[in-house]
Amino acid sequence: MSTFQPIRIHLTDQAAERLKKFLGENALACAVRIGVCRSGCAGYSYKMQVTQEPVSSEEWVVEVKGIRLLIPKEFARWLDGLEIDYGRSGVNESFRFRNPHAKALCGCGESFSFE
């Protein structure tokens, strides 16, 4: 069952282009699942996965710039207002996340906390 929820997720043009490229590389892919997992020295990190699995009843569907994002309901309050960017820093390219609910970042920038 697909349930659309007004969760605000913002994608920069660069992030949207990159996600569209990932989706285009897999003809069966239909969405990008975004979640949070326990990781790193600050406690949590983001995880993103291109998926061809159907929407679960435990997820909200958010469409941004033509990309279907699947957000687990258990993380919706933490991800509401999330901005996802994609860019280069030196020789590395990566997604960058700006979350108004994150209270602290670790020194290397790979994890964050909500407390």
N, C-alpha and C positions, 0 to 999 in steps of 0.2 A: 504494500500500500504506500503510495507516494503522498506525503504530507508536506505542503509548503508552509514554511514558518518565516515570519519577517525578521530573521536574524540578519544583522548587518555585517557582511563580509566585504571588504574592499580589495580589489585587485588593481595594481597599477597596470598600465598598458604592457609593460615589459613582462610582468608575471602572467598576464592573460595570454600573451603570445607564446610564452614558454609552455604553459599548460596545454594550449591548443596543439602545440607541436607534439607533446607527450601523448595526448589523446589521438592525434593523427597517426602516430606510429603503431597503434594497435587498433585495427579495424573494428574489433569487438568492444573496445572500451567505450563507456557511456558517461563516466563521471569521475570526479576526483574526490576521494574520501579524505577528510581532514580531521585529525584528532589530536589528543594530548596523551602522552605516556610518561610514566615515572622514569626519569633518566637524569644523568648529570649531577653536578655538585649542588645546583640550586633546587633540584627536585623534579622538574618537568621539562619535556621538550615536545616540539611539534612533530607530527608524522603526517605525511601526505602520500597517498597511494592512488594511482590510476586504477580504476576497477571496471570490470564488466559484470560484476554481480548486481542483482536487483537491489532496489532500495529496501532496507529493513524497516519494520515498524518502529524500531528504536532510533531512527534517524530523521532529521529534518532535511529538506531539500532546499537549497538556495541557488538561484541562477544569477550569475554575475558575468556580464560581458559575453554572453552566449555559452558559458561554461557551467555545467551542473556540478554543484558542490554538495557532498553528503556530509552532514555534521551529526555525530552521535548526540542524542538528546542529553546524555549525562554531561557533555562538555559544552553545551550551547551557551550557558550563562558565562562561561569563561572565554568563549570565542566570539561572542557578540561584540562587534566593533573592531575586530581584527583587521589589520591591513597587511596584505602580502605583496612584497616587491620582489623583483629579481634583478640581479646586477652583478657586476664584476668588481672585484677588489684585488688588485694586482693581477696574478694569473688565475685566480679562483673565481668561479661563477657559482652563485647560490641564491636560494630563496631567502628573503629576510622578512621577519615578522615583527610588526609593531602592535602590541596588544595593550589597550588601556587598563586591563585588569591585572597585568603582570606587575608585581610589587618590587621584584629584584631580579637582576640578571647575574649570571656567574661571570667571572673575569674574562673567560674566553668567548662569551656570548652564545654558547651552545645550549644553555638551559636557563630556566627562569623559575620563579615561585609566585604563588598567589597569596601567600600569607604575609 
